[in-house]
Amino acid sequence: MRHAVRQLKYLTTAAQVGSFRRAAELCDVDQSSISRALRQLEDYLGIMLFERSSSGVRLTTAGEQFLAEVAPALEQFESARRSARAMRRAETGLVRIGILTSLAGGFLRQLVEAYAERHPRVRIDLRDGGRREHLAAVRVQRLDAAIITGSDPVPGCETRELWRERVYVALWAGHPLAGRPKLDWADLKTEHFIVSRCEPGPEVHDYIIRRSADYSNYPDIEDKLVLQDTLMNLVTLGQGITLVSAAWTAVNVPGLVLRPLTAQADIVPFSVVWSAANDNPAFLSFLKTAQLLASSRCGSSQNDTILDTWSRAYDSAGSVFCGP
């Protein structure tokens, strides 16, 4: 394949300049290489492509017809080759990331913005969804990666913690607890929680139970068949309270108040999960961009330790954020 393309390149160049010597200079090869390659092409085709003379070369009638027919294919091949090389350098392509958290603010938004700035011709396809569906898509490479809560290993995948966010309580402005600067779980024992049945609602539901249920108390939780944005508006109407990640502090919802939970256990890790078989250059550069952003945000000693971990796990394109 490579030999045939080279022959056609020599053919096109020699036809344009009318000289094997000049074609050799332009192609940065010996003149003998041009002559030999084109003689082999003529032998293969069984026709004379060039009329040779002391003053140079020119295409025969058969050569003109042959070149006219192969030129479009050669240009298409060259275009495809340029596109492939651009993708290999992550200049173009597609990155598909499944997310559970808000893009309103925080580390994930900064990562997407930084990557888009460095790779403006790569399309970033962000998909909302649940943990189970995202991980299934990652395993069969319908997604390049998933951003999920937690930092436990995921069987069959590479998993690395990216950053951490504190959990916030979302209340309406007139709620008795809205005036406090921070809250503890003891303050929420008698509260009515509302969560979405859509993602990330089920995870929020499980988190509330895990953090607040004990032998003497079981949380009051109501599932709502609404999306997260609608749920926030229901909170502002006084229908209940809910939990959100710190990224929601960048969202301005009239009447919505966010107060942090103070316990260390209420700082939640977010991790990236991807298939070790994924060799998408655009995705590998996405991980690398995360590493660069981490370097600018973390303390040097902590950052060095984390980046060493990433380097061992994914030598060519490690990535990590530090938690707040």
C-alpha positions as CSV (number, residue, x, y, z in Angstrom):
1,M,0.0,0.0,0.0
2,R,2.7,2.5,1.0
3,H,4.8,1.6,-2.1
4,A,1.8,2.2,-4.4
5,V,1.0,5.6,-2.8
6,R,4.7,6.6,-3.2
7,Q,4.6,5.7,-6.9
8,L,1.5,7.8,-7.4
9,K,3.1,10.7,-5.5
10,Y,6.1,10.5,-7.7
11,L,3.9,10.2,-10.8
12,T,2.0,13.4,-9.9
13,T,5.1,15.4,-9.0
14,A,7.0,14.4,-12.1
15,A,4.0,15.2,-14.3
16,Q,3.7,18.7,-12.7
17,V,7.4,19.7,-13.0
18,G,8.3,17.7,-16.2
19,S,11.5,16.4,-14.8
20,F,12.5,13.3,-12.8
21,R,15.5,15.3,-11.3
22,R,13.3,18.1,-10.1
23,A,10.7,15.6,-8.8
24,A,13.4,13.9,-6.8
25,E,14.4,17.2,-5.2
26,L,10.8,18.0,-4.3
27,C,10.3,14.5,-2.9
28,D,13.7,14.6,-1.1
29,V,14.8,11.3,-2.7
30,D,17.4,10.2,-5.3
31,Q,16.6,10.6,-8.9
32,S,17.2,6.9,-9.4
33,S,14.4,6.2,-6.8
34,I,12.0,8.2,-8.9
35,S,13.0,6.6,-12.2
36,R,12.9,3.0,-10.7
37,A,9.5,3.5,-9.0
38,L,7.9,4.9,-12.1
39,R,9.4,2.2,-14.3
40,Q,8.0,-0.4,-12.0
41,L,4.6,1.2,-12.2
42,E,4.7,1.2,-16.0
43,D,5.7,-2.4,-16.0
44,Y,2.8,-3.2,-13.7
45,L,0.3,-1.3,-15.8
46,G,1.7,-2.5,-19.1
47,I,1.8,1.1,-20.5
48,M,4.2,3.9,-21.0
49,L,3.3,6.8,-18.7
50,F,6.1,9.2,-19.7
51,E,7.9,10.2,-22.8
52,R,11.5,10.7,-21.8
53,S,13.9,13.0,-23.5
54,S,17.1,15.0,-22.7
55,S,15.0,18.0,-21.9
56,G,12.8,16.3,-19.4
57,V,9.6,14.1,-19.3
58,R,6.0,14.5,-20.2
59,L,3.0,12.3,-19.9
60,T,1.9,10.1,-22.7
61,T,-1.8,10.1,-23.7
62,A,-2.2,6.9,-21.6
63,G,-0.4,8.5,-18.8
64,E,-2.6,11.6,-18.8
65,Q,-5.7,9.4,-18.7
66,F,-4.3,7.2,-15.9
67,L,-3.4,10.2,-13.8
68,A,-6.8,11.9,-14.4
69,E,-8.5,8.7,-13.0
70,V,-6.2,8.1,-10.0
71,A,-5.8,11.8,-8.9
72,P,-9.1,12.1,-7.1
73,A,-8.4,8.8,-5.2
74,L,-4.9,10.0,-4.3
75,E,-6.3,13.3,-3.0
76,Q,-8.9,11.5,-1.0
77,F,-6.3,9.2,0.5
78,E,-4.1,12.1,1.4
79,S,-7.0,13.9,3.1
80,A,-7.8,10.7,5.1
81,R,-4.1,10.4,6.0
82,R,-4.0,14.0,7.3
83,S,-7.2,13.5,9.3
84,A,-5.8,10.3,10.8
85,R,-2.6,12.1,11.8
86,A,-4.5,14.9,13.3
87,M,-6.6,12.5,15.4
88,R,-3.4,10.8,16.5
89,R,-2.2,14.1,17.7
90,A,-5.6,14.7,19.3
91,E,-6.2,17.7,17.1
92,T,-9.6,16.3,16.1
93,G,-11.9,13.5,17.3
94,L,-14.5,12.8,19.9
95,V,-14.4,12.3,23.6
96,R,-17.5,10.7,25.2
97,I,-17.8,11.2,29.0
98,G,-20.6,10.0,31.2
99,I,-21.3,12.2,34.2
100,L,-23.4,12.1,37.3
101,T,-22.7,15.6,38.7
102,S,-23.5,19.1,37.7
103,L,-21.4,21.0,35.1
104,A,-22.4,24.3,36.7
105,G,-19.1,24.8,38.5
106,G,-16.3,23.1,40.2
107,F,-13.4,20.9,38.9
108,L,-15.3,19.1,36.2
109,R,-16.4,22.3,34.5
110,Q,-12.8,23.6,34.7
111,L,-11.5,20.4,33.2
112,V,-14.0,20.6,30.2
113,E,-13.2,24.3,29.7
114,A,-9.4,23.7,29.8
115,Y,-9.6,20.7,27.4
116,A,-11.8,22.6,25.0
117,E,-9.4,25.5,25.0
118,R,-6.4,23.2,24.3
119,H,-8.2,21.1,21.7
120,P,-10.8,23.3,20.0
121,R,-11.4,20.8,17.1
122,V,-12.2,17.8,19.4
123,R,-15.9,17.4,20.2
124,I,-16.7,16.7,23.8
125,D,-19.9,14.6,24.2
126,L,-21.1,14.7,27.8
127,R,-23.9,12.3,28.7
128,D,-26.0,12.3,31.9
129,G,-27.0,9.0,33.3
130,G,-26.6,6.5,36.1
131,R,-23.6,4.7,37.4
132,R,-24.6,1.2,36.1
133,E,-25.4,2.3,32.6
134,H,-22.2,4.4,32.4
135,L,-20.0,1.6,33.6
136,A,-21.6,-0.8,31.1
137,A,-20.9,1.7,28.3
138,V,-17.3,2.1,29.4
139,R,-16.7,-1.6,29.4
140,V,-17.8,-1.9,25.7
141,Q,-16.2,1.5,24.8
142,R,-19.5,3.2,23.9
143,L,-18.2,5.8,26.4
144,D,-14.5,6.7,26.8
145,A,-14.9,7.3,30.5
146,A,-17.4,7.8,33.3
147,I,-17.2,10.3,36.2
148,I,-18.7,8.7,39.2
149,T,-18.8,9.2,43.0
150,G,-16.5,7.0,45.2
151,S,-13.0,5.8,44.7
152,D,-13.4,2.0,45.0
153,P,-11.9,-0.1,42.1
154,V,-14.3,-1.1,39.3
155,P,-13.7,-4.6,38.0
156,G,-12.4,-4.7,34.5
157,C,-11.7,-1.0,34.4
158,E,-9.1,1.5,35.4
159,T,-10.2,3.8,38.2
160,R,-8.6,6.9,39.6
161,E,-9.9,9.5,42.0
162,L,-10.0,13.0,40.4
163,W,-11.3,15.4,43.0
164,R,-13.5,15.7,46.1
165,E,-16.5,17.9,46.8
166,R,-18.3,18.6,50.1
167,V,-22.0,17.7,50.3
168,Y,-24.4,20.6,50.7
169,V,-28.0,20.7,52.0
170,A,-30.4,22.5,49.6
171,L,-33.2,24.4,51.4
172,W,-35.7,27.1,50.6
173,A,-34.8,30.6,51.8
174,G,-37.6,30.6,54.4
175,H,-36.5,27.4,56.1
176,P,-35.6,27.6,59.8
177,L,-32.2,26.1,59.1
178,A,-31.4,28.5,56.2
179,G,-30.0,31.1,58.6
180,R,-27.2,28.8,59.8
181,P,-23.8,28.9,58.0
182,K,-23.3,25.1,58.2
183,L,-25.3,22.0,59.2
184,D,-24.8,18.6,60.8
185,W,-26.9,15.5,60.4
186,A,-28.3,15.9,63.8
187,D,-30.0,19.1,62.5
188,L,-31.7,17.1,59.8
189,K,-33.3,14.2,61.7
190,T,-36.9,15.5,61.4
191,E,-36.6,16.9,57.9
192,H,-38.5,15.8,54.9
193,F,-36.1,14.9,52.0
194,I,-37.0,14.9,48.4
195,V,-34.9,13.3,45.7
196,S,-35.3,12.7,42.0
197,R,-36.1,9.2,40.6
198,C,-33.7,10.2,37.7
199,E,-30.0,10.2,38.2
200,P,-28.3,11.2,40.4
201,G,-31.4,10.9,42.6
202,P,-31.0,7.1,43.5
203,E,-27.4,7.7,44.7
204,V,-28.6,10.7,46.8
205,H,-31.3,8.5,48.2
206,D,-28.8,5.8,49.2
207,Y,-26.4,8.4,50.6
208,I,-29.1,9.9,52.9
209,I,-29.9,6.5,54.3
210,R,-26.3,5.6,54.7
211,R,-25.4,8.8,56.6
212,S,-28.5,9.2,58.7
213,A,-30.3,5.9,59.4
214,D,-29.7,4.2,62.7
215,Y,-31.7,2.0,65.2
216,S,-33.6,5.1,66.5
217,N,-34.1,7.1,63.3
218,Y,-34.9,6.4,59.6
219,P,-35.0,9.4,57.2
220,D,-38.2,10.6,55.7
221,I,-37.5,10.5,51.9
222,E,-39.9,11.1,49.1
223,D,-39.0,10.2,45.5
224,K,-40.1,12.7,42.8
225,L,-40.5,11.9,39.1
226,V,-38.7,15.0,38.0
227,L,-35.3,16.1,36.7
228,Q,-32.8,17.7,39.0
229,D,-33.5,21.3,38.0
230,T,-37.2,20.8,38.7
231,L,-36.3,19.2,42.1
232,M,-34.4,22.4,43.0
233,N,-37.4,24.5,42.3
234,L,-39.6,22.2,44.4
235,V,-37.1,22.8,47.2
236,T,-37.6,26.6,46.8
237,L,-41.4,26.0,47.1
238,G,-40.9,24.4,50.5
239,Q,-41.8,20.9,49.5
240,G,-38.7,19.4,51.2
241,I,-34.9,19.6,51.4
242,T,-32.3,17.6,49.4
243,L,-28.6,17.1,49.0
244,V,-26.3,18.3,46.2
245,S,-22.6,18.5,45.4
246,A,-20.6,21.7,45.8
247,A,-20.8,22.3,42.0
248,W,-24.4,23.5,42.7
249,T,-23.1,26.5,44.6
250,A,-22.4,28.0,41.2
251,V,-26.1,27.9,40.2
252,N,-28.3,30.8,40.9
253,V,-31.8,29.6,41.7
254,P,-34.0,32.3,43.3
255,G,-35.1,31.3,46.8
256,L,-32.5,28.4,47.0
257,V,-30.1,28.3,49.9
258,L,-27.2,25.9,50.1
259,R,-25.5,25.0,53.4
260,P,-22.5,22.7,53.8
261,L,-22.5,19.6,56.0
262,T,-19.5,19.8,58.3
263,A,-18.5,16.1,58.8
264,Q,-15.3,14.9,57.1
265,A,-17.4,11.9,55.9
266,D,-19.5,14.3,53.8
267,I,-16.6,15.2,51.5
268,V,-17.3,12.9,48.5
269,P,-14.6,11.6,46.1
270,F,-15.3,11.7,42.4
271,S,-13.4,9.3,40.2
272,V,-12.8,8.7,36.5
273,V,-13.3,5.1,35.2
274,W,-12.1,4.0,31.8
275,S,-11.2,0.8,29.9
276,A,-7.6,-0.1,29.8
277,A,-8.1,-1.1,26.1
278,N,-9.2,2.4,25.2
279,D,-6.6,3.9,22.8
280,N,-8.6,6.9,21.7
281,P,-6.0,9.7,21.3
282,A,-8.5,12.4,22.1
283,F,-9.4,10.7,25.3
284,L,-5.8,10.1,26.3
285,S,-5.2,13.8,25.9
286,F,-8.3,14.5,28.0
287,L,-6.6,12.6,30.9
288,K,-3.4,14.4,30.3
289,T,-5.2,17.8,30.4
290,A,-6.6,16.7,33.8
291,Q,-3.1,16.1,35.0
292,L,-1.9,19.5,33.9
293,L,-4.9,21.2,35.6
294,A,-4.2,19.2,38.8
295,S,-0.6,20.4,38.7
296,S,-1.8,24.0,38.8
297,R,-4.3,23.4,41.6
298,C,-2.6,21.1,44.1
299,G,0.2,21.6,46.6
300,S,3.5,20.3,45.3
301,S,4.1,17.5,47.7
302,Q,0.5,16.2,47.6
303,N,0.5,16.7,43.9
304,D,3.7,14.8,43.3
305,T,2.4,11.8,45.2
306,I,-0.9,11.7,43.3
307,L,0.8,12.2,39.9
308,D,3.2,9.3,40.7
309,T,0.2,7.1,41.2
310,W,-1.4,8.2,37.9
311,S,1.9,7.8,36.1
312,R,2.2,4.2,37.2
313,A,-1.4,3.5,36.2
314,Y,-1.4,5.2,32.9
315,D,2.1,6.0,31.9
316,S,1.3,7.9,28.7
317,A,-1.6,10.1,29.9
318,G,-2.2,10.2,33.6
319,S,-4.6,12.6,35.2
320,V,-5.8,13.7,38.6
321,F,-7.3,16.5,40.6
322,C,-6.8,17.3,44.2
323,G,-9.7,17.6,46.5
324,P,-10.6,20.9,48.2
